[in-house]
Amino acid sequence: MSMMFEEAASASAAVSAQLQHDAAAIAAIGAEVRRLAPRAVITCARGSSDHAATYAKYLIETRTRVLTASAAPSISSVYGVTQDLRGCLFIAISQSGRSPDLLAAVASAKVSGATILALCNSPGAPLIAAADLVIELRAGSETSVAATKSFLATMAALASLVAAWTRDAALQAALQTLPSLMDASWALDWSGALPVLGPAGNLYVIGRGLGLGAAQEIALKCKETCALHAEAFSSAELRHGPYTLLGRAFPALLLAQRDASLAGVQALAGELAQRGVPVLLAGARAQGAITLPTLDAIPELAPILLVQSAYRMIDALAARRGLDPDHPPHLRKITETV
């Protein structure tokens, strides 16, 4: 059993710890964000944390209608440019809270007038010291190079933030059930994907809206732990240039959640299957596609559950391809970029 397997399986415990220990703190942060009434939200992150930021963009924009954009850390760390971020909420997301480019971006944003909110998994990290507001991820020590439980804890913390910000009682109630849903999602059998992905050289992971960040994360994990070249696309973006590459030797994994994007993703799955593309479909059904089992959940939380199930499948896929998911070649646990 790999460390990735064990850590991903324990992600629900991190979310339970957040719900138990941080409810009052997150409620206070939500009240402070309402008071600030930010004119825009800027996210800043790298790697898996940036995939959580993609989830945050759709969650914040659909629930609060506040423009949310991703910062390019090199604007401050390489080009030395300070932007005008007065009246903005700057959300910095990091497992370690130590990467020089992220810290430079935070320092620049603070000078420019932004309020800094940090989501971090390392108590005592420089990022936490630099922030005005902090949400602890509470994922604990993570040994495998592939970040799993910290990513899921980040998504859950972002959902809690938005629920507190908008005073959404339904979302807050749903969050109380999230740990048990995560455990149930971990138990789901996605082994039907293994015969398709075992021999594959390429893969598209496709989502839309709230599910796009999940697609990005699954694609990254396929690359780093399975040596499978995987790219994430919006189901709408796929219909431009990338669509032409899919074929019998180039499968697609589609993710769906029960919202306005569902019909489009489902239609695309059926269309690709009809073309002879091997299609794996989670969250919906389409003729000719291999259905991966999912739980019924509100769309805001469905991407968390999809990633939880995918992690277990990816761990098994790495073993099937003769690889160690805990020690991908040429990678380190903490990556510090400038």
N, C-alpha and C positions, 0 to 999 in steps of 0.2 A: 504494500500500500504506500503510495507516494505521499510526500508532505503536502503537495498540491491538493490531493484528494482529502486529506485530513483537515486542512485549513479551509477549503471551500465548504466542506461538510459542516464546519463549525460557525459559518457566517451568521446563522440565526442567533447565536449567542451574543455576538457583537450588537446586533439590532436590539435584542432584548435588553442589553446593558444600556444602550442609548435611551430606550423607552423608560427604563427604570430610574436612571440617574440624571438624565438631562432634560426631562420634560419641562421643568420650570425654567431652566436656562434657555431652551429653545423658544419657549413662549415669550420670554423677555426679549430675545433677539427679534422675534416676529413683531412684537410691539414697537421696538426701536426702528425697525425697517419701515413699518407703517408711518411712524412719526417723521422719518426722513423723507418718505415719498420720493424715492430716487427717480431721476429723469431717465436713467438707463442703468442696466446692470452689465458689468464687465466680468467675464470669467477668465481665469488665468491658470493653466495647468499643462502638464505634459503626459503622454502615454495614456495609461488606463484612466488616470485622473481627468484627462481631457475628454475621454469618452463619457465620464460622469457629467462633465460640463455640458456636453451636447444634450444629455437628458435634462439637465437643468434649464437649458435654453428653451426647450419645448414646454417644459413644465411651467416655468415662470411666465413665458409669453402667453400661453393658453389660459393660465389661471389668474394672472395679474394684469396682462396686456402691457407690461413694461418691456420695452426693447431690451434684448439681451444679446450681447456679442462676445466673441472670443478674442482675447488680447493676444497679440504676437509679442512674446517676451523680448525678442531681439530688438524691438523698437527702442526699448530703454537700455537693455544690456549690451547690445552691439552698436546701435546707431546713436545712443545717448540722447534720444529725443524724449522730452517730457510733454505729455498730452494734457489737454484741458479736461479734467475729469470731475470738475466741481459738480456737486449734487448727484454723483454716481455711487452706486454700491459696487465695490470691487471684491469679487469672491475668488480667493486663492485656494486651490485644492492641491494637496500634496500628502503622500504617505509619510515621507521623511521630514518635510519642511526645511530642507537644507540646500536645495539646488540654487546655485548662484544667480541664474537668470530669473528664476521665480522671485527670489528675494530682491533683486534689482528692480523688477517690475512693480513689486509691492511698495518699495521705497519711493519710486517715481510717482506711483498713483497717490500715495499719501501726501507727498509734496504738492501734487496738483489739486488736492482738495477732496479726494475720494474717501469714503468710509470703507475700511478694510475688514472683511469677514474671512476668517481662515477656517478651513476644514482640514484637520491634520490628525495623523495617527501616532505622532511622536511627542509626548509631553516634554516640555522643555526645549523644543525645537526653536530655532531663530524665527521661523514664520509665526509661531504663536506669540512670541515677544513683540513682533512688529505689528500685530493686528489690533484693531479696535474691538472686534467681536470674535469669539472663538466657539466652534463646535468640535468637541472631541469625537473622533470616530470610534474609539473603544474597541478596535479590532484586535488589540494585543500584538504580541510578537508574531511576525510573519517570516518564515524561513525560506520557503520556496521562492525562487526568482520570480515566478509568475504570481502577480498580485491577484488574489481572489476575494478573500473575506474583507479586505480593506476596501476594495472596489464596491462590493455590495453594501458595506456599511456606509460608504459615501453616498450612494444612491438613496438609501433609506434616510440619511440625515438631510439630504436635499428635499425629499418629500416631506419630512417633518417640518423643515424650515418653511416651505410654501404653505403647508397646512396652518402653521402658526401665523404666518404673515397675513393670510387671507381669512383667518378664523373659520376655516372650513371644517365643520364638525364631522361631516361624512368621511372626509379623508383622514381626519384624526382617528376616527373610530376604526377605519379600515387598517390603519397602521398598527393598531393594537393586535390585529390578527396576523400581521406579516410574519413574525418568527415561525409560527406554526405552518403557514403557507409555504415558507421557504423550506422547511423540513420535508413537507409533502412533495414539493417540487424536486428536491434532491433525490427522492425515492422513485421518481418517474423513470421509465425505461426508454432511453433514447438510443439503444443499441441498434435499432433499425438503420441508423445513419452510418454505422461502421462499415458495412460492405460497400457503400457508395464512396465514402471518404478515405477508406484505407488505401486504395490504389491511386487516388486522385493526385494530380499535380497542381491543380488550380481550383479555386472555389470563390464564388461570389456569396457574400452574406448580405441579405437584403432586408431592410426594414423601412419604416417611414414614421415621421413625427416622433412621438415619445419613444418609439422602438429603435430609432436610428443609432443612438448611443450604444444600445445593446448589440446591434449588428457590428458596430466598430470594435467593441470589446471582444466579441467572439472571433472576429477575423484576426485580431492581434494575437489572441491566445493560440489560434491554429498555426499562425506563423511561428511564434516563439517556442512553442512546446512540441509541435508536430511536424515542423519543417514543411508545412503545407502553405503554398502561396495563396493567401486569401485576402480579398479586398471587400470592403463594405461600401454599399451604395444605397441611396434612397431608391425606392421602387420607381419613382418618377425619373430620377437622374439616370437610372439604368437604361431607360428607353432612348437615351442619346447614344453616344459611341459604344459604351461597354456592351450593349445588348448583342452585338454581332458576334462576340467571341464565344458565347454559350453554345454548347452542343453536347453530343453524346459522351464526350470525354471531359466535359467541363461542367460540373454540377453546380446547383444553386441551393442555398439554405435560406428560406424566407421566414421571417418572424412577423407575427400579426398580433395586435391587441384590439380589443373590442371598442373601437371608436370610429371616427369618420374615415380613417385610413384603411379600415378593414376590407371594404369591397375592392379597392384598387389592388391591394396586395394579393387577395384571393384570386382576382381575375388574372393577374400576372402569373401566378403559380400555375393555373390551368393552361394558360397560353404557352408557357415554357414547356410544360409536360407534353402538350400536344405536338410541340416541335421536336420531341425526343430528348429534351434536356433532363437529366436525372434531378428531380426536384424533391427536396426535403422541406416540409411545411410544418411550422409550429404555431399554434394559435388559431388555426382555421383548417378547412378541408377543401380540396380541389381534386377533380378527376385526374387520375394519373400520377398524383403526387404521393410520396411516402409521408404519412401523417406521424408527427412526433407528438406524444401526449402532453397536454398542458392542463393547468387548473383554470377554472373560471375565476377571474379577478377583475377588479376595476382597472381601467386602462392605465391609470397613473402608477400602479404597482406591478402590472403585468410584466414590464421589461425586467424588473428585478428577478422575478420568478423564472423567466426565460433564460437569463444568464445563469442562474443557479443550476438549472437542469443541464445547460450546455457545458458548464465546467466539468461535470461528471463524465459526460460523453467525451469531452476533449482529453481528459486524463486517460480514459480507456483507449482513445484513438492514438495517443502518443505511444502507449505500450504496444499497440497493434503494429505501429510503424517502427518499433524497435528503439524508441527514444526514451530518455529520462526527462520527464516534464519539470523536475525540480532544478535541473542544471543545464539549461539551454546553452549551447556553445557560444562563446564570445560575449555573453551577457553577464551583468552583475546585478545584485539586488537593488542597489541604489545607484541611479544614474545622475550625475551632476553635469549639467550643461551650462554654457555661458551665453 
